[in-house]
Amino acid sequence: MDSVSLNCEINKTVTRLSVNINKIATLRNARAGNNPDVVKVAIDCERFGAQGITVHPRPDERHIRYRDVILLKDVVTTEFNIEGYPDDRFMQLIREAKPVQATLVPDKPDAITSNAGWDTLTHAVFLKEIIQELKKLNVRVSLFVDPVEAMAEGAAKIGADRIELYTEPYASHYHKNREAAVQPYVNTAQAAKANGLGINAGHDLDLHNLKFLKQSIPDLEEVSIGHALIADALYYGLENTIQLYLRQLKS
């Protein structure tokens, strides 16, 4: 290996896999009891190689419950990432759980899943106050944004540490034209990096489209994957599935 190639290898960002365990809680909540056990699954995910655990509690607690978050805070040994809309209840949960990262999303209470990113310009005043409070708690702040350069620039101006790229549009168009699908994300990631932000990504990423995203955005620091990973685990097993996803991020 020549010196240029060696330097590229040394400087390559290691992209962490954070497993979103919401779907495990959805399955548990379908019946009374505690099967599957959300806490045990989180521990197992880490044991199988996951470098983080993500949860996204919603007001109706249709999957992850607020009590789950409190139980998880004492057992997650990797990176604990809590997603959600920063209302009073969410902020109180962050104060109690003190995760490594809080990912702020602009979801309405009845949203089935996240379907858009923040307008970091329109909501700058609101978000800046929230970010300042979270930083006082020593919690890293990531803002969920669409692949628009101005949104990354806006996130930097109000003090965010990272952005999380909303990747559903990329996933939807990946099989039609993956180069065109990924280009807005490349541009936004470059704008984020130029403004000193870290880069995360999440939503509808899977074993088909993850590798190309990583190759296109070499500075990608973290992906949060839940639905596809848990669905794949039904066929491949949880341990094997986590290893398959990690392999996509290393290639």
Beta strands, then each sheet from edge to edge (+ up, - down):
strand 1: 16-20
strand 2: 52-55
strand 3: 79-84
strand 4: 101-104
strand 5: 140-145
strand 6: 162-166
strand 7: 198-202
strand 8: 222-225
sheet 1: 1+ 2+ 3+ 4+ 5+ 6+ 7+ 8+ 1+
end
